Amino acid sequence: MKKVKKLSLTDLVLYGLVFMVPIAPVSLYGVVYNLSHGMVALVYIIGAIDRDVFYRVQ
């Protein structure tokens, strides 16, 4: 009889992160693309300027 290896909680968390992290930006990109009618770069530029101007840490 072969011994079956078991996954620890850390193994399961890392396994989940490895598969979910690369996929997450793709779904966000799709939402932003639809809401901005294809002008994703403009949305991110405006967001970066807004963050820099209004949320500057002093």
C-alpha distance matrix in Angstrom:
0.0 3.8 6.6 9.2 12.7 15.5 19.1 21.9 25.3 26.8 24.4 25.2 28.9 29.0 27.1 29.7 32.6 31.6 31.8 34.7 37.1 38.0 38.5 40.7 43.9 43.8 44.2 46.9 48.7 48.8 50.4 52.9 53.7 54.5 56.6 58.5 59.2 57.6 59.2 56.1 57.5 60.6 58.7 56.7 60.0 61.8 58.9 58.9 62.7 62.6 60.0 62.1 65.4 64.6 61.6 62.8 61.8 64.9
3.8 0.0 3.8 6.3 9.4 12.6 16.0 19.0 22.5 23.7 21.0 22.0 25.7 25.6 23.7 26.5 29.2 28.1 28.4 31.5 33.8 34.6 35.3 37.5 40.6 40.6 41.2 43.8 45.5 45.8 47.4 49.8 50.6 51.6 53.7 55.5 56.2 54.5 56.0 52.8 54.1 57.3 55.4 53.3 56.5 58.4 55.6 55.5 59.2 59.2 56.6 58.6 61.9 61.3 58.3 59.4 58.4 61.5
6.6 3.8 0.0 3.8 6.5 9.5 13.1 15.7 19.2 20.5 18.2 19.4 23.0 23.0 21.5 24.3 26.9 26.2 26.8 29.6 31.8 32.9 33.8 35.8 38.9 39.2 39.7 42.1 44.0 44.5 45.9 48.2 49.3 50.4 52.2 54.0 54.9 53.3 54.6 51.3 52.5 55.6 53.6 51.5 54.6 56.4 53.5 53.3 57.0 56.9 54.2 56.1 59.5 58.7 55.6 56.6 55.5 58.5
9.2 6.3 3.8 0.0 3.8 6.4 9.9 12.9 16.3 17.7 15.2 16.0 19.7 19.9 18.2 20.8 23.6 22.9 23.4 26.1 28.4 29.6 30.3 32.2 35.4 35.7 36.1 38.5 40.5 40.9 42.3 44.6 45.7 46.7 48.5 50.4 51.3 49.8 51.1 47.9 49.2 52.2 50.2 48.1 51.3 53.0 50.1 50.0 53.8 53.6 50.9 53.0 56.3 55.4 52.4 53.6 52.6 55.7
12.7 9.4 6.5 3.8 0.0 3.8 6.8 9.7 13.2 14.2 11.7 13.0 16.5 16.5 15.2 18.0 20.5 19.9 20.8 23.5 25.5 26.9 27.8 29.6 32.8 33.3 33.9 36.1 38.0 38.7 40.1 42.2 43.5 44.6 46.3 48.0 49.2 47.6 48.7 45.3 46.4 49.5 47.4 45.2 48.3 50.1 47.1 46.8 50.6 50.5 47.7 49.6 53.0 52.2 49.1 50.2 49.1 52.1
15.5 12.6 9.5 6.4 3.8 0.0 3.8 6.5 9.9 11.5 9.4 10.2 13.7 14.4 13.4 15.7 18.4 18.5 19.3 21.5 23.6 25.4 26.2 27.6 30.9 31.7 31.9 33.9 36.2 36.9 37.9 40.1 41.6 42.7 44.1 46.0 47.3 45.9 46.9 43.5 44.8 47.6 45.4 43.2 46.4 48.0 44.8 44.7 48.4 48.1 45.3 47.4 50.6 49.6 46.5 47.7 46.6 49.6
19.1 16.0 13.1 9.9 6.8 3.8 0.0 3.8 6.7 8.0 5.8 6.5 10.0 10.7 9.9 12.2 14.8 15.1 16.1 18.1 20.1 22.1 23.0 24.2 27.5 28.4 28.7 30.5 32.9 33.7 34.7 36.8 38.4 39.5 40.8 42.6 44.1 42.7 43.6 40.1 41.3 44.1 41.8 39.6 42.7 44.3 41.1 41.0 44.7 44.3 41.5 43.6 46.8 45.8 42.7 43.9 42.8 45.9
21.9 19.0 15.7 12.9 9.7 6.5 3.8 0.0 3.8 5.4 5.1 6.4 8.8 10.0 10.6 12.5 14.4 15.5 17.0 18.4 20.0 22.5 23.5 24.2 27.4 28.9 29.0 30.4 33.0 34.1 34.7 36.6 38.6 39.8 40.7 42.5 44.3 43.0 43.6 40.0 41.1 43.7 41.3 38.9 42.0 43.4 40.0 39.8 43.4 42.9 39.9 42.0 45.1 44.0 40.8 41.8 40.5 43.5
25.3 22.5 19.2 16.3 13.2 9.9 6.7 3.8 0.0 3.8 5.4 5.1 6.2 8.6 9.8 10.6 12.4 14.3 15.6 16.3 17.8 20.8 21.6 21.8 25.1 26.7 26.6 27.8 30.5 31.7 32.0 33.9 36.0 37.2 37.9 39.8 41.7 40.6 41.1 37.5 38.7 41.1 38.5 36.2 39.3 40.5 37.0 37.0 40.5 39.8 36.8 39.0 42.0 40.7 37.5 38.8 37.5 40.5
26.8 23.7 20.5 17.7 14.2 11.5 8.0 5.4 3.8 0.0 3.8 5.4 5.1 6.1 8.4 9.9 10.6 12.2 14.4 15.3 16.0 18.9 20.4 20.6 23.5 25.5 25.8 26.7 29.3 30.8 31.3 32.8 35.0 36.5 37.1 38.7 40.7 39.3 39.6 35.9 36.7 39.3 36.9 34.3 37.2 38.6 35.2 34.8 38.4 37.9 34.9 36.8 39.9 38.9 35.6 36.6 35.3 38.2
24.4 21.0 18.2 15.2 11.7 9.4 5.8 5.1 5.4 3.8 0.0 3.8 5.5 5.3 6.0 8.6 10.0 10.6 12.5 14.2 15.4 17.7 19.2 20.0 23.1 24.5 25.1 26.5 28.7 30.1 31.0 32.7 34.4 35.9 37.0 38.6 40.3 38.7 39.2 35.6 36.5 39.3 37.1 34.6 37.6 39.2 36.0 35.7 39.4 39.1 36.2 38.1 41.4 40.6 37.5 38.5 37.4 40.5
25.2 22.0 19.4 16.0 13.0 10.2 6.5 6.4 5.1 5.4 3.8 0.0 3.8 5.5 5.0 6.1 8.6 9.9 10.9 12.1 14.0 16.5 17.2 18.0 21.3 22.6 22.7 24.3 26.7 27.8 28.5 30.5 32.3 33.5 34.6 36.4 38.0 36.7 37.4 33.9 35.2 37.9 35.4 33.3 36.5 37.9 34.7 34.7 38.4 37.9 35.2 37.4 40.6 39.5 36.6 37.9 37.1 40.3
28.9 25.7 23.0 19.7 16.5 13.7 10.0 8.8 6.2 5.1 5.5 3.8 0.0 3.8 5.4 5.1 6.2 8.7 10.1 10.4 11.7 14.7 15.7 15.8 19.0 20.7 20.8 21.9 24.5 25.9 26.4 28.0 30.1 31.5 32.2 33.9 35.9 34.6 35.0 31.4 32.5 35.0 32.5 30.3 33.4 34.7 31.4 31.3 35.0 34.4 31.6 33.8 36.9 35.9 32.8 34.2 33.3 36.5
29.0 25.6 23.0 19.9 16.5 14.4 10.7 10.0 8.6 6.1 5.3 5.5 3.8 0.0 3.8 5.4 5.1 6.1 8.7 9.9 10.4 12.9 14.7 15.3 18.1 19.8 20.6 21.7 23.8 25.5 26.4 27.8 29.6 31.4 32.4 33.7 35.5 33.8 34.2 30.5 31.3 34.1 31.9 29.4 32.4 34.0 30.9 30.5 34.2 34.1 31.2 33.1 36.5 35.8 32.8 33.8 33.0 36.3
27.1 23.7 21.5 18.2 15.2 13.4 9.9 10.6 9.8 8.4 6.0 5.0 5.4 3.8 0.0 3.8 5.5 5.2 6.5 8.7 10.3 12.2 13.4 14.8 17.8 18.8 19.6 21.3 23.3 24.5 25.7 27.5 28.9 30.5 31.8 33.3 34.8 33.1 33.9 30.4 31.5 34.4 32.3 30.0 33.2 34.9 32.0 31.8 35.6 35.5 33.0 35.0 38.3 37.7 34.9 36.2 35.7 39.1
29.7 26.5 24.3 20.8 18.0 15.7 12.2 12.5 10.6 9.9 8.6 6.1 5.1 5.4 3.8 0.0 3.8 5.5 5.4 6.0 8.3 10.8 11.2 12.0 15.3 16.5 16.6 18.3 20.7 21.7 22.6 24.5 26.2 27.5 28.7 30.4 32.0 30.6 31.4 27.9 29.3 32.0 29.7 27.6 31.0 32.4 29.4 29.6 33.4 33.0 30.6 33.0 36.1 35.2 32.6 34.1 33.8 37.3
32.6 29.2 26.9 23.6 20.5 18.4 14.8 14.4 12.4 10.6 10.0 8.6 6.2 5.1 5.5 3.8 0.0 3.8 5.4 5.1 5.6 8.5 9.9 10.2 13.1 14.9 15.6 16.6 18.8 20.5 21.4 22.8 24.6 26.3 27.3 28.7 30.4 28.9 29.3 25.7 26.7 29.4 27.2 24.8 28.0 29.6 26.5 26.5 30.2 30.0 27.5 29.6 32.9 32.2 29.5 30.9 30.5 34.0
31.6 28.1 26.2 22.9 19.9 18.5 15.1 15.5 14.3 12.2 10.6 9.9 8.7 6.1 5.2 5.5 3.8 0.0 3.8 5.9 6.0 7.3 9.4 11.0 13.4 14.6 16.0 17.5 19.0 20.7 22.2 23.5 24.8 26.8 28.2 29.2 30.7 28.7 29.3 25.8 26.6 29.6 27.8 25.4 28.5 30.5 27.7 27.4 31.2 31.5 29.0 31.0 34.4 34.1 31.5 32.7 32.5 36.0
31.8 28.4 26.8 23.4 20.8 19.3 16.1 17.0 15.6 14.4 12.5 10.9 10.1 8.7 6.5 5.4 5.4 3.8 0.0 3.8 6.0 6.5 7.1 9.3 12.2 12.6 13.6 15.7 17.3 18.3 20.0 21.8 22.8 24.5 26.1 27.5 28.7 26.9 27.9 24.5 25.9 28.9 27.0 25.0 28.3 30.2 27.5 27.7 31.5 31.6 29.6 31.8 35.0 34.6 32.3 33.8 34.0 37.6
34.7 31.5 29.6 26.1 23.5 21.5 18.1 18.4 16.3 15.3 14.2 12.1 10.4 9.9 8.7 6.0 5.1 5.9 3.8 0.0 3.8 5.8 5.3 6.2 9.5 10.5 10.9 12.6 14.7 15.9 17.0 18.8 20.3 21.8 23.1 24.7 26.1 24.6 25.5 22.1 23.6 26.4 24.1 22.3 25.7 27.2 24.5 24.9 28.7 28.5 26.5 28.9 32.0 31.4 29.1 30.9 31.2 34.8
37.1 33.8 31.8 28.4 25.5 23.6 20.1 20.0 17.8 16.0 15.4 14.0 11.7 10.4 10.3 8.3 5.6 6.0 6.0 3.8 0.0 3.8 5.5 5.5 7.7 9.7 11.0 11.7 13.5 15.5 16.7 17.7 19.4 21.4 22.5 23.5 25.3 23.5 23.8 20.2 21.2 24.0 22.0 19.7 22.9 24.7 21.9 21.9 25.7 25.8 23.6 25.8 29.1 28.7 26.4 27.9 28.2 31.8
38.0 34.6 32.9 29.6 26.9 25.4 22.1 22.5 20.8 18.9 17.7 16.5 14.7 12.9 12.2 10.8 8.5 7.3 6.5 5.8 3.8 0.0 3.8 5.8 6.7 7.7 10.0 11.3 12.1 14.0 16.0 16.9 17.8 20.1 21.7 22.4 23.7 21.5 22.1 18.6 19.6 22.8 21.1 19.0 22.1 24.3 21.9 22.0 25.7 26.2 24.4 26.4 29.7 29.8 27.8 29.1 29.8 33.5
38.5 35.3 33.8 30.3 27.8 26.2 23.0 23.5 21.6 20.4 19.2 17.2 15.7 14.7 13.4 11.2 9.9 9.4 7.1 5.3 5.5 3.8 0.0 3.8 5.8 5.5 6.9 9.2 10.3 11.4 13.3 14.9 15.8 17.5 19.3 20.5 21.6 19.8 20.9 17.6 19.3 22.3 20.4 18.8 22.3 24.1 21.8 22.5 26.2 26.3 24.9 27.3 30.3 30.1 28.3 30.1 31.0 34.8
40.7 37.5 35.8 32.2 29.6 27.6 24.2 24.2 21.8 20.6 20.0 18.0 15.8 15.3 14.8 12.0 10.2 11.0 9.3 6.2 5.5 5.8 3.8 0.0 3.8 5.5 5.6 6.6 8.8 10.3 11.3 12.7 14.4 16.1 17.2 18.6 20.2 18.8 19.5 16.1 17.8 20.4 18.1 16.5 20.1 21.5 18.9 19.8 23.4 23.2 21.7 24.3 27.2 26.7 24.9 27.0 27.9 31.6
43.9 40.6 38.9 35.4 32.8 30.9 27.5 27.4 25.1 23.5 23.1 21.3 19.0 18.1 17.8 15.3 13.1 13.4 12.2 9.5 7.7 6.7 5.8 3.8 0.0 3.8 5.5 5.0 5.9 8.6 9.9 10.3 11.8 14.2 15.3 15.9 17.7 15.9 16.2 12.6 14.1 16.8 14.8 13.1 16.6 18.3 16.0 16.8 20.4 20.6 19.3 21.8 24.7 24.6 23.1 25.0 26.3 30.1
43.8 40.6 39.2 35.7 33.3 31.7 28.4 28.9 26.7 25.5 24.5 22.6 20.7 19.8 18.8 16.5 14.9 14.6 12.6 10.5 9.7 7.7 5.5 5.5 3.8 0.0 3.8 5.5 5.1 6.3 8.9 10.0 10.4 12.5 14.5 15.3 16.2 14.3 15.5 12.4 14.4 17.3 15.6 14.6 18.1 19.9 18.1 19.2 22.7 23.0 22.2 24.6 27.3 27.4 26.2 28.2 29.8 33.5
44.2 41.2 39.7 36.1 33.9 31.9 28.7 29.0 26.6 25.8 25.1 22.7 20.8 20.6 19.6 16.6 15.6 16.0 13.6 10.9 11.0 10.0 6.9 5.6 5.5 3.8 0.0 3.8 5.4 5.1 6.5 8.8 9.8 10.9 12.6 14.3 15.4 14.4 15.8 13.0 15.7 18.0 15.7 15.3 19.1 20.1 18.2 19.9 23.2 22.9 22.2 25.1 27.5 27.1 26.0 28.4 30.0 33.7
46.9 43.8 42.1 38.5 36.1 33.9 30.5 30.4 27.8 26.7 26.5 24.3 21.9 21.7 21.3 18.3 16.6 17.5 15.7 12.6 11.7 11.3 9.2 6.6 5.0 5.5 3.8 0.0 3.8 5.4 5.2 6.2 8.5 10.1 10.7 12.1 14.0 13.2 13.7 10.7 13.2 15.1 12.5 12.0 15.8 16.6 14.4 16.3 19.5 19.1 18.5 21.5 23.7 23.3 22.3 24.8 26.5 30.2
48.7 45.5 44.0 40.5 38.0 36.2 32.9 33.0 30.5 29.3 28.7 26.7 24.5 23.8 23.3 20.7 18.8 19.0 17.3 14.7 13.5 12.1 10.3 8.8 5.9 5.1 5.4 3.8 0.0 3.8 5.5 5.2 5.9 8.6 10.0 10.4 11.8 10.1 10.8 7.7 10.3 12.7 10.8 10.5 14.1 15.4 14.0 15.7 18.8 19.0 18.8 21.5 23.7 23.8 23.3 25.5 27.5 31.2
48.8 45.8 44.5 40.9 38.7 36.9 33.7 34.1 31.7 30.8 30.1 27.8 25.9 25.5 24.5 21.7 20.5 20.7 18.3 15.9 15.5 14.0 11.4 10.3 8.6 6.3 5.1 5.4 3.8 0.0 3.8 5.5 5.0 6.2 8.7 10.0 10.5 9.5 11.4 9.3 12.6 14.6 12.8 13.4 16.9 17.8 16.7 18.9 21.7 21.6 21.8 24.6 26.6 26.4 26.1 28.6 30.7 34.4
50.4 47.4 45.9 42.3 40.1 37.9 34.7 34.7 32.0 31.3 31.0 28.5 26.4 26.4 25.7 22.6 21.4 22.2 20.0 17.0 16.7 16.0 13.3 11.3 9.9 8.9 6.5 5.2 5.5 3.8 0.0 3.8 5.4 5.3 6.2 8.6 10.0 10.2 11.6 9.8 13.3 14.4 11.8 12.9 16.4 16.5 15.2 17.9 20.5 19.8 20.1 23.2 24.9 24.3 24.1 26.9 29.1 32.7
52.9 49.8 48.2 44.6 42.2 40.1 36.8 36.6 33.9 32.8 32.7 30.5 28.0 27.8 27.5 24.5 22.8 23.5 21.8 18.8 17.7 16.9 14.9 12.7 10.3 10.0 8.8 6.2 5.2 5.5 3.8 0.0 3.8 5.5 5.2 5.9 8.3 8.1 8.4 6.3 9.8 10.6 8.0 9.3 12.8 12.8 11.9 14.6 17.0 16.6 17.2 20.1 21.7 21.5 21.6 24.2 26.7 30.2
53.7 50.6 49.3 45.7 43.5 41.6 38.4 38.6 36.0 35.0 34.4 32.3 30.1 29.6 28.9 26.2 24.6 24.8 22.8 20.3 19.4 17.8 15.8 14.4 11.8 10.4 9.8 8.5 5.9 5.0 5.4 3.8 0.0 3.8 5.6 5.3 5.9 4.9 6.6 5.5 9.3 10.5 9.1 10.8 13.8 14.4 14.2 16.7 18.9 19.0 20.0 22.6 24.1 24.3 24.6 27.1 29.7 33.2
54.5 51.6 50.4 46.7 44.6 42.7 39.5 39.8 37.2 36.5 35.9 33.5 31.5 31.4 30.5 27.5 26.3 26.8 24.5 21.8 21.4 20.1 17.5 16.1 14.2 12.5 10.9 10.1 8.6 6.2 5.3 5.5 3.8 0.0 3.8 5.6 5.2 6.5 8.9 8.9 12.7 13.2 11.5 13.8 16.7 16.6 16.5 19.4 21.3 20.9 22.1 24.9 26.1 25.9 26.4 29.2 31.8 35.3
56.6 53.7 52.2 48.5 46.3 44.1 40.8 40.7 37.9 37.1 37.0 34.6 32.2 32.4 31.8 28.7 27.3 28.2 26.1 23.1 22.5 21.7 19.3 17.2 15.3 14.5 12.6 10.7 10.0 8.7 6.2 5.2 5.6 3.8 0.0 3.8 5.6 7.9 8.9 8.9 12.5 12.0 9.7 12.5 15.2 14.3 14.1 17.5 19.1 18.1 19.6 22.6 23.4 22.9 23.7 26.6 29.4 32.7
58.5 55.5 54.0 50.4 48.0 46.0 42.6 42.5 39.8 38.7 38.6 36.4 33.9 33.7 33.3 30.4 28.7 29.2 27.5 24.7 23.5 22.4 20.5 18.6 15.9 15.3 14.3 12.1 10.4 10.0 8.6 5.9 5.3 5.6 3.8 0.0 3.8 5.5 5.3 6.3 9.5 8.6 7.1 10.4 12.5 11.8 12.5 15.6 16.9 16.5 18.4 20.9 21.7 21.8 22.9 25.5 28.5 31.7
59.2 56.2 54.9 51.3 49.2 47.3 44.1 44.3 41.7 40.7 40.3 38.0 35.9 35.5 34.8 32.0 30.4 30.7 28.7 26.1 25.3 23.7 21.6 20.2 17.7 16.2 15.4 14.0 11.8 10.5 10.0 8.3 5.9 5.2 5.6 3.8 0.0 3.8 5.8 8.0 11.1 10.7 10.3 13.4 15.2 15.0 16.0 18.9 20.1 20.1 22.0 24.4 25.1 25.4 26.6 29.1 32.2 35.4
57.6 54.5 53.3 49.8 47.6 45.9 42.7 43.0 40.6 39.3 38.7 36.7 34.6 33.8 33.1 30.6 28.9 28.7 26.9 24.6 23.5 21.5 19.8 18.8 15.9 14.3 14.4 13.2 10.1 9.5 10.2 8.1 4.9 6.5 7.9 5.5 3.8 0.0 3.8 5.7 8.6 9.2 9.5 11.9 13.7 14.4 15.5 17.8 19.3 19.9 21.6 23.6 24.8 25.6 26.5 28.7 31.6 34.9
59.2 56.0 54.6 51.1 48.7 46.9 43.6 43.6 41.1 39.6 39.2 37.4 35.0 34.2 33.9 31.4 29.3 29.3 27.9 25.5 23.8 22.1 20.9 19.5 16.2 15.5 15.8 13.7 10.8 11.4 11.6 8.4 6.6 8.9 8.9 5.3 5.8 3.8 0.0 3.8 5.7 5.5 6.5 9.0 10.2 10.9 12.5 14.6 15.8 16.7 18.5 20.3 21.4 22.4 23.5 25.5 28.6 31.7
56.1 52.8 51.3 47.9 45.3 43.5 40.1 40.0 37.5 35.9 35.6 33.9 31.4 30.5 30.4 27.9 25.7 25.8 24.5 22.1 20.2 18.6 17.6 16.1 12.6 12.4 13.0 10.7 7.7 9.3 9.8 6.3 5.5 8.9 8.9 6.3 8.0 5.7 3.8 0.0 3.8 5.4 5.1 6.4 8.7 10.0 10.6 12.4 14.4 15.3 16.4 18.4 20.1 20.9 21.5 23.4 26.3 29.6
57.5 54.1 52.5 49.2 46.4 44.8 41.3 41.1 38.7 36.7 36.5 35.2 32.5 31.3 31.5 29.3 26.7 26.6 25.9 23.6 21.2 19.6 19.3 17.8 14.1 14.4 15.7 13.2 10.3 12.6 13.3 9.8 9.3 12.7 12.5 9.5 11.1 8.6 5.7 3.8 0.0 3.8 5.4 5.2 6.2 8.6 9.8 10.6 12.4 14.1 15.3 16.5 18.3 19.9 20.5 21.9 24.8 27.9
60.6 57.3 55.6 52.2 49.5 47.6 44.1 43.7 41.1 39.3 39.3 37.9 35.0 34.1 34.4 32.0 29.4 29.6 28.9 26.4 24.0 22.8 22.3 20.4 16.8 17.3 18.0 15.1 12.7 14.6 14.4 10.6 10.5 13.2 12.0 8.6 10.7 9.2 5.5 5.4 3.8 0.0 3.8 5.5 5.1 6.1 8.5 9.8 10.6 12.1 14.1 15.3 16.4 17.9 19.1 20.7 24.0 26.9
58.7 55.4 53.6 50.2 47.4 45.4 41.8 41.3 38.5 36.9 37.1 35.4 32.5 31.9 32.3 29.7 27.2 27.8 27.0 24.1 22.0 21.1 20.4 18.1 14.8 15.6 15.7 12.5 10.8 12.8 11.8 8.0 9.1 11.5 9.7 7.1 10.3 9.5 6.5 5.1 5.4 3.8 0.0 3.8 5.5 5.3 6.1 8.6 10.0 10.4 12.1 14.2 15.4 16.1 17.1 19.2 22.3 25.4
56.7 53.3 51.5 48.1 45.2 43.2 39.6 38.9 36.2 34.3 34.6 33.3 30.3 29.4 30.0 27.6 24.8 25.4 25.0 22.3 19.7 19.0 18.8 16.5 13.1 14.6 15.3 12.0 10.5 13.4 12.9 9.3 10.8 13.8 12.5 10.4 13.4 11.9 9.0 6.4 5.2 5.5 3.8 0.0 3.8 5.5 5.0 6.1 8.6 9.7 10.3 12.2 14.2 15.2 15.5 17.2 20.0 23.3
60.0 56.5 54.6 51.3 48.3 46.4 42.7 42.0 39.3 37.2 37.6 36.5 33.4 32.4 33.2 31.0 28.0 28.5 28.3 25.7 22.9 22.1 22.3 20.1 16.6 18.1 19.1 15.8 14.1 16.9 16.4 12.8 13.8 16.7 15.2 12.5 15.2 13.7 10.2 8.7 6.2 5.1 5.5 3.8 0.0 3.8 5.4 5.1 6.2 8.5 9.9 10.6 12.3 14.1 15.0 16.1 19.3 22.2
61.8 58.4 56.4 53.0 50.1 48.0 44.3 43.4 40.5 38.6 39.2 37.9 34.7 34.0 34.9 32.4 29.6 30.5 30.2 27.2 24.7 24.3 24.1 21.5 18.3 19.9 20.1 16.6 15.4 17.8 16.5 12.8 14.4 16.6 14.3 11.8 15.0 14.4 10.9 10.0 8.6 6.1 5.3 5.5 3.8 0.0 3.8 5.5 5.2 6.0 8.5 9.8 10.5 11.8 13.3 15.0 18.5 21.3
58.9 55.6 53.5 50.1 47.1 44.8 41.1 40.0 37.0 35.2 36.0 34.7 31.4 30.9 32.0 29.4 26.5 27.7 27.5 24.5 21.9 21.9 21.8 18.9 16.0 18.1 18.2 14.4 14.0 16.7 15.2 11.9 14.2 16.5 14.1 12.5 16.0 15.5 12.5 10.6 9.8 8.5 6.1 5.0 5.4 3.8 0.0 3.8 5.5 5.0 6.0 8.5 9.9 10.4 11.0 13.1 16.2 19.4
58.9 55.5 53.3 50.0 46.8 44.7 41.0 39.8 37.0 34.8 35.7 34.7 31.3 30.5 31.8 29.6 26.5 27.4 27.7 24.9 21.9 22.0 22.5 19.8 16.8 19.2 19.9 16.3 15.7 18.9 17.9 14.6 16.7 19.4 17.5 15.6 18.9 17.8 14.6 12.4 10.6 9.8 8.6 6.1 5.1 5.5 3.8 0.0 3.8 5.4 5.1 6.1 8.6 10.1 10.2 11.3 14.3 17.4
62.7 59.2 57.0 53.8 50.6 48.4 44.7 43.4 40.5 38.4 39.4 38.4 35.0 34.2 35.6 33.4 30.2 31.2 31.5 28.7 25.7 25.7 26.2 23.4 20.4 22.7 23.2 19.5 18.8 21.7 20.5 17.0 18.9 21.3 19.1 16.9 20.1 19.3 15.8 14.4 12.4 10.6 10.0 8.6 6.2 5.2 5.5 3.8 0.0 3.8 5.4 5.1 6.1 8.4 9.8 10.5 14.1 16.6
62.6 59.2 56.9 53.6 50.5 48.1 44.3 42.9 39.8 37.9 39.1 37.9 34.4 34.1 35.5 33.0 30.0 31.5 31.6 28.5 25.8 26.2 26.3 23.2 20.6 23.0 22.9 19.1 19.0 21.6 19.8 16.6 19.0 20.9 18.1 16.5 20.1 19.9 16.7 15.3 14.1 12.1 10.4 9.7 8.5 6.0 5.0 5.4 3.8 0.0 3.8 5.4 5.2 5.8 7.6 9.6 13.1 15.7
60.0 56.6 54.2 50.9 47.7 45.3 41.5 39.9 36.8 34.9 36.2 35.2 31.6 31.2 33.0 30.6 27.5 29.0 29.6 26.5 23.6 24.4 24.9 21.7 19.3 22.2 22.2 18.5 18.8 21.8 20.1 17.2 20.0 22.1 19.6 18.4 22.0 21.6 18.5 16.4 15.3 14.1 12.1 10.3 9.9 8.5 6.0 5.1 5.4 3.8 0.0 3.8 5.6 5.6 5.2 7.2 10.2 13.4
62.1 58.6 56.1 53.0 49.6 47.4 43.6 42.0 39.0 36.8 38.1 37.4 33.8 33.1 35.0 33.0 29.6 31.0 31.8 28.9 25.8 26.4 27.3 24.3 21.8 24.6 25.1 21.5 21.5 24.6 23.2 20.1 22.6 24.9 22.6 20.9 24.4 23.6 20.3 18.4 16.5 15.3 14.2 12.2 10.6 9.8 8.5 6.1 5.1 5.4 3.8 0.0 3.8 6.0 5.9 5.7 9.1 11.6
65.4 61.9 59.5 56.3 53.0 50.6 46.8 45.1 42.0 39.9 41.4 40.6 36.9 36.5 38.3 36.1 32.9 34.4 35.0 32.0 29.1 29.7 30.3 27.2 24.7 27.3 27.5 23.7 23.7 26.6 24.9 21.7 24.1 26.1 23.4 21.7 25.1 24.8 21.4 20.1 18.3 16.4 15.4 14.2 12.3 10.5 9.9 8.6 6.1 5.2 5.6 3.8 0.0 3.8 6.0 6.1 9.9 11.6
64.6 61.3 58.7 55.4 52.2 49.6 45.8 44.0 40.7 38.9 40.6 39.5 35.9 35.8 37.7 35.2 32.2 34.1 34.6 31.4 28.7 29.8 30.1 26.7 24.6 27.4 27.1 23.3 23.8 26.4 24.3 21.5 24.3 25.9 22.9 21.8 25.4 25.6 22.4 20.9 19.9 17.9 16.1 15.2 14.1 11.8 10.4 10.1 8.4 5.8 5.6 6.0 3.8 0.0 3.8 5.8 9.1 11.1
61.6 58.3 55.6 52.4 49.1 46.5 42.7 40.8 37.5 35.6 37.5 36.6 32.8 32.8 34.9 32.6 29.5 31.5 32.3 29.1 26.4 27.8 28.3 24.9 23.1 26.2 26.0 22.3 23.3 26.1 24.1 21.6 24.6 26.4 23.7 22.9 26.6 26.5 23.5 21.5 20.5 19.1 17.1 15.5 15.0 13.3 11.0 10.2 9.8 7.6 5.2 5.9 6.0 3.8 0.0 3.8 6.3 9.2
62.8 59.4 56.6 53.6 50.2 47.7 43.9 41.8 38.8 36.6 38.5 37.9 34.2 33.8 36.2 34.1 30.9 32.7 33.8 30.9 27.9 29.1 30.1 27.0 25.0 28.2 28.4 24.8 25.5 28.6 26.9 24.2 27.1 29.2 26.6 25.5 29.1 28.7 25.5 23.4 21.9 20.7 19.2 17.2 16.1 15.0 13.1 11.3 10.5 9.6 7.2 5.7 6.1 5.8 3.8 0.0 3.8 6.3
61.8 58.4 55.5 52.6 49.1 46.6 42.8 40.5 37.5 35.3 37.4 37.1 33.3 33.0 35.7 33.8 30.5 32.5 34.0 31.2 28.2 29.8 31.0 27.9 26.3 29.8 30.0 26.5 27.5 30.7 29.1 26.7 29.7 31.8 29.4 28.5 32.2 31.6 28.6 26.3 24.8 24.0 22.3 20.0 19.3 18.5 16.2 14.3 14.1 13.1 10.2 9.1 9.9 9.1 6.3 3.8 0.0 3.8
64.9 61.5 58.5 55.7 52.1 49.6 45.9 43.5 40.5 38.2 40.5 40.3 36.5 36.3 39.1 37.3 34.0 36.0 37.6 34.8 31.8 33.5 34.8 31.6 30.1 33.5 33.7 30.2 31.2 34.4 32.7 30.2 33.2 35.3 32.7 31.7 35.4 34.9 31.7 29.6 27.9 26.9 25.4 23.3 22.2 21.3 19.4 17.4 16.6 15.7 13.4 11.6 11.6 11.1 9.2 6.3 3.8 0.0
